[in-house]
């Protein structure tokens, strides 16, 4: 049996394909390859770096779909199916809106692959695919299975190993897609499996793709203790309430953590309350001053993630958000426009209030552009929101800002390695920000 795994690109610029300059390994597909019996010939095609071989003699094509690649995913699956090759679609977006995805697939996997992938492969071999496989969320992600990284061989990815320790997050933020996917639950892998998987590969820089690596603080401590002897450096995503636990923070630092993506989301208290970002509630009271000081004390090179366009946001507040990020010299910052993902409470609320643009399906709309507003904000026009968020990106990622932020003594200048990492990655992300702004989804003009 021959299986093609496909990771789709986002889309195109007016005059050609969008070339992603900061490509990371698609871990989900390496996990899928790990769950696949070795007798099945398994090949990865990454649409971000190579052509899709529609005429290959595959018995099954498996595509991982996220919302921003949905349009492109359906183009690819439709083309394979036209040629008679069966296609299975899976991933976050498919799970959140299966009624849309089913028109483009022979089979869907809803939720994690762990519980259903073997059954699906057997059905595919027998030519007997079911329309839907309910994967649910795996209580033990990967379940003793190692991600099969050999499928990445020869492809040019950033030199960082993606790895997962846990999946999901118990927080109930109104806008979050993974909160819906995981039903606000959090599942961890066996710590020994994780450390074995790290030892089995060569790199010393690891990106834990966890939604919130500190969601279960005791489990996180167990992991961090086990990481110390491995002498790796790592980054992940974490909620701010980790700062309440000194033991956790000390272990995190000792285990090689360079910093985390932290959802600051908003610098306004009303916004934080309205979006139900409970993990920030105590820290917003003093405008995050204590949180930022603590993060510095632990030497964390923080990636501060903001979402703009909340009902409490005004043009002035968005500008102040950018001032805040510049003043605190964060290592990186993202100013993402709030996006209504189907299945979330935010999506439902905006739909009820008649505020969704692009017919409510911005991700499939031929005119929707990446990083543009997809709904009507309360205190500004959609175009103003688009322009203000882009202005934040321009200001934060400007050459002068990169230089000024480099000289933060307790974080970016804490060691030569950190300084080098800062200077290596900032220009990469800067290019990425400008390159991706305003691209259209999919390759085919609608
Ligand atoms: C790592 C990550 C990234 C990395 C990219 C990694 C890469 N390879 O390129 C970075 C940081 C660059 C990134 C960027 C973005 N990301 Co991101 N990212 C993630 C994150 C945290 C983890 C994904 C991961 O690797 N998981 C580990 C693997 C093992 O799990 P998995 O992929 O889910 O696969 C499992 C199952 O889903 C299933 N499965 C998946 N695919 C398939 C396919 C088939 C056929 C089958 C059977 C099963 C299956 O089986 C797997 C094993 O169980 C997720 C959050 C999440 N929980 O999914 C967000 C997430 C996917 N990202 C998201 C978004 C919005 C973005 C951005 C648009 C953010 C922005 N505004 O810029 C960008 C765009 C990226 C781009 N392509 O340009 C959203 C997508 C929302 C949605 N509804 O689809 C998520 C869900 C975050 C969230 N909380 O909303 N991201």
Boltz pocket constraint, residues with backbone or C-beta under 6 A from the ligand:
constraints:
  - pocket:
      binder: B
      contacts: [[A, 8], [A, 10], [A, 22], [A, 23], [A, 24], [A, 25], [A, 26], [A, 27], [A, 28], [A, 29], [A, 31], [A, 32], [A, 62], [A, 63], [A, 64], [A, 65], [A, 66], [A, 67], [A, 68], [A, 88], [A, 89], [A, 90], [A, 91], [A, 92], [A, 93], [A, 96], [A, 109], [A, 111], [A, 112], [A, 113], [A, 114], [A, 162], [A, 164], [A, 168], [A, 175], [A, 176], [A, 177], [A, 178], [A, 179], [A, 209], [A, 210], [A, 211], [A, 336], [A, 341]]
      max_distance: 6.0
